[in-house]
Amino acid sequence: MKKRFKVIIQNIAILMLVFSGMAKIIFPFLHNHGIMHYVYRLYTKVYPQAIVIHNTLNIVIGFLTLFLAFKLYKRIRYAWIIQIIMLIMSMALHIFRTFNLSSILLVYEAFILIVLLIYRNDFKRRSNKITVKYGIIIAFFSICLIILYTAIGFLSMKGNFRHIHDFNDALYRAIKLLFLMDIEYKNRAGRLFAESAIIFNWISILLSFMLMLKPLIYNPIISKRDREKVRRLVMEYGENTLSYLALDNDKRYYFSNVVEGTVAFTIVADVAVCCGDIICSDENAEAFLLEFMSFCRENGLEIVLLNVSEKFLQIYKKTGFGCVKYGEDAMFQLSEYNLKGGRVAKVRAAINHANRYGITIEEYEPLKHKDVNIEDEINEITKLWKENKHGEMSFMLGGTELDNPMDRRYFFARDAEGKMLGFVVFIPFEGGKGYLADVTRRLPDAPQGVIEKVIYEAFMVMKSEGVEWGSMGLAPLANVRENDKNAITGILFEFIYENLNNIYSFKTLHHSKEKYAPTQWQSRYMVYHPKIFTPKIAYAIVKAQNPKGIYGLIKS
């Protein structure tokens, strides 16, 4: 409750800045129009600086105030510093000109200043050091160029201005114009040139501010050493079936400064969308999560972790995350799995159908022997599959990664004539104790049973090697209200699962996994911070997995 009150007070002060900025922009245009004339007179009594500040500068300050208010809402530190300086200067100018310590404006600005000072520690989102540097450089050189341009303009047009006789006069008047809005022009041409110079000057300053206040986005260059570090952590601690996807190129990493751990994420609309659980040891999980939360808080990022298991669920809840069931993972304990019984009848029939076509299964091991012909066939099937699907989802699904297979395993099917019909790419979890069927693709005209036969025979090969678990992956939104019948987010997810299958085949995907008769359905969750599921988080989830957004999801 205390935290919520603090945020409300801060946002009220920011909203007051918005009103102040809008007033500075609007009144110079409307003060001669009807009732606005009387409003303007009242405004100038409250804000007497308005009558001594050039209208153009007043408008520029208004836009700058709006821009700073937006950046303050994002809790940017440099915006806080600049706004504090502007408020102090404005209040000092007001006192100097009116000697009135009880005016409405002074109280108005004092309230904003006090709020910003009291809650100064909440405005700590860093700016990008590179863009701050560029902003300062651009501001310096652009101002110098505009001063020079204005001085040359004054000299060439000295007949249109008073008190300009040589270049020194022109340079002095240019500086005075651009910063004090003070110039004596003789005619309309002089006025137009002076005002255009003012506008260009302040546009360059505003652009510089935009660069200086651009928030830091954690996007370092990922080195080969970083990838190897992530791979080691994944193979040691990655128990989530999706942990291995941390190695894909669409991921960023946060490495702990205190304990050994990482998390794979991307940023969409100021939301850190994470792929699976945090990757660290059990004893370091809470410390690492708190460190990552602190990093996100400093950078103004909300957090959502997708497809998390029950392993760290209580830690997520303890540290303030909201939680909702996200679906179920089709898991196979390979020591118990076979094709006996009625539950697996459909898969058994499909495999028998494939057997009648003489279809055989092979494993391709690119690290032992690279075969360009096999890879060309895999790429051709992928190309045809993408054309049929109008694209593919990303982030929570991997690719073939033939250029860098690492620990992936490739199983494919051939017909009696030797033609490749389909393939499945498996990725490891639990340090190779389990494998997830990550990528499943086949030719559009492949016989029924191709993928079923590939998956079953691959599982049997792994079973013979001592692999404990197989996984068919997540069935999104399946049984999301199983444990919590009243959660609003769960109700929403259930509605989507039941009614929006024309957008994404939730039920079809669930049924396609169910026919394999998994030995277990393990619950998967979505956790998010702050503890309110917002439309922004929903958009970030969709956009992270579908670069083309909701339209791309519908089309695919």
Secondary structure as GFF3:
##gff-version 3
##sequence-region A 1 556
A	DSSP	alpha_helix	2	30	.	.	.	ID=ss1
A	DSSP	alpha_helix	35	46	.	.	.	ID=ss2
A	DSSP	three_ten_helix	48	51	.	.	.	ID=ss3
A	DSSP	alpha_helix	55	73	.	.	.	ID=ss4
A	DSSP	alpha_helix	77	98	.	.	.	ID=ss5
A	DSSP	alpha_helix	104	118	.	.	.	ID=ss6
A	DSSP	three_ten_helix	120	122	.	.	.	ID=ss7
A	DSSP	alpha_helix	129	156	.	.	.	ID=ss8
A	DSSP	three_ten_helix	158	160	.	.	.	ID=ss9
A	DSSP	alpha_helix	167	180	.	.	.	ID=ss10
A	DSSP	alpha_helix	188	212	.	.	.	ID=ss11
A	DSSP	alpha_helix	224	237	.	.	.	ID=ss12
A	DSSP	three_ten_helix	243	247	.	.	.	ID=ss13
A	DSSP	beta_strand	252	255	.	.	.	ID=ss14
A	DSSP	beta_strand	261	268	.	.	.	ID=ss15
A	DSSP	beta_strand	271	275	.	.	.	ID=ss16
A	DSSP	beta_strand	279	280	.	.	.	ID=ss17
A	DSSP	alpha_helix	285	298	.	.	.	ID=ss18
A	DSSP	beta_strand	302	308	.	.	.	ID=ss19
A	DSSP	alpha_helix	313	318	.	.	.	ID=ss20
A	DSSP	beta_strand	322	333	.	.	.	ID=ss21
A	DSSP	three_ten_helix	342	344	.	.	.	ID=ss22
A	DSSP	alpha_helix	345	356	.	.	.	ID=ss23
A	DSSP	beta_strand	360	364	.	.	.	ID=ss24
A	DSSP	alpha_helix	372	389	.	.	.	ID=ss25
A	DSSP	beta_strand	409	414	.	.	.	ID=ss26
A	DSSP	beta_strand	420	429	.	.	.	ID=ss27
A	DSSP	three_ten_helix	430	432	.	.	.	ID=ss28
A	DSSP	beta_strand	434	442	.	.	.	ID=ss29
A	DSSP	alpha_helix	450	465	.	.	.	ID=ss30
A	DSSP	beta_strand	469	476	.	.	.	ID=ss31
A	DSSP	alpha_helix	488	499	.	.	.	ID=ss32
A	DSSP	alpha_helix	506	514	.	.	.	ID=ss33
A	DSSP	beta_strand	520	529	.	.	.	ID=ss34
A	DSSP	alpha_helix	535	545	.	.	.	ID=ss35
A	DSSP	alpha_helix	549	555	.	.	.	ID=ss36
###
